[in-house]
Amino acid sequence: MDVFAKNWDHQILHRTWNGRTWSEWEDLSPANTDDNLAAVSPKPGVTELSGRGRNNRRYRRTYTADDSELDTGGETDPS
């Protein structure tokens, strides 16, 4: 699971849950924003984050999980 948040100085933060523990917060500078963020997962293991920065520019970032971060739910990939 991925969590995105804004801190007191408008910086975007990110952390993950691996099913046992939370990661430390990661600062995604310089994309500071006053807007709400949008996160979408187009496929398992990929999360895209989008928002408008305080400088009125659009910011987008894509996260791709490595195999150790993915939970298959006991299923295997048929490919």
C-alpha positions in Angstrom: 0.0 0.0 0.0 1.2 3.5 -0.8 0.3 6.6 1.2 0.8 10.2 0.0 0.4 13.3 2.2 1.3 16.9 2.4 3.4 18.2 5.3 3.3 21.6 7.0 5.4 23.3 4.3 3.4 21.8 1.4 5.9 19.2 0.4 4.6 15.9 -0.8 5.5 12.8 1.3 5.3 9.1 0.5 5.5 5.9 2.5 4.6 2.3 1.9 3.2 -0.6 3.9 4.7 -4.0 3.0 2.2 -6.1 5.0 4.3 -6.0 8.2 5.9 -2.5 8.6 5.7 1.0 7.3 8.6 2.6 5.5 10.0 5.9 6.6 8.4 9.0 5.0 10.1 10.0 1.7 10.1 13.7 0.7 9.1 14.1 -3.0 10.6 17.6 -3.4 10.3 19.9 -5.2 6.7 19.3 -5.9 5.1 21.4 -3.2 1.4 22.0 -3.6 -1.7 23.6 -2.2 -3.9 21.3 -4.3 -5.3 17.9 -3.5 -3.3 15.1 -5.0 -4.6 12.4 -7.3 -3.2 8.9 -7.2 -4.2 6.1 -9.6 -3.0 2.6 -10.1 -3.3 1.6 -13.7 -2.0 -1.9 -13.0 -0.7 -3.9 -9.9 2.6 -2.5 -8.7 2.3 0.9 -10.5 1.0 4.1 -8.9 0.8 7.5 -10.7 0.6 10.6 -8.6 -0.5 13.9 -10.0 -1.0 17.5 -8.7 -0.5 21.2 -9.3 2.4 22.8 -7.7 2.4 26.2 -5.9 4.2 27.5 -9.0 1.1 26.6 -11.0 3.0 23.8 -12.8 1.6 20.3 -13.1 3.7 17.6 -11.4 3.4 13.8 -12.1 5.4 11.0 -10.6 5.2 7.2 -11.3 6.1 4.6 -8.8 6.9 1.0 -9.8 7.1 -1.6 -7.1 9.8 -4.3 -7.3 8.8 -8.0 -7.0 9.5 -8.0 -3.2 6.8 -5.3 -2.7 4.0 -7.0 -4.6 1.4 -9.2 -2.8 0.1 -11.8 -5.2 -2.6 -13.0 -2.8 -1.2 -16.6 -3.3 -1.7 -16.5 -7.1 1.1 -16.9 -9.6 1.5 -14.9 -12.8 0.6 -17.2 -15.7 2.9 -15.5 -18.2 
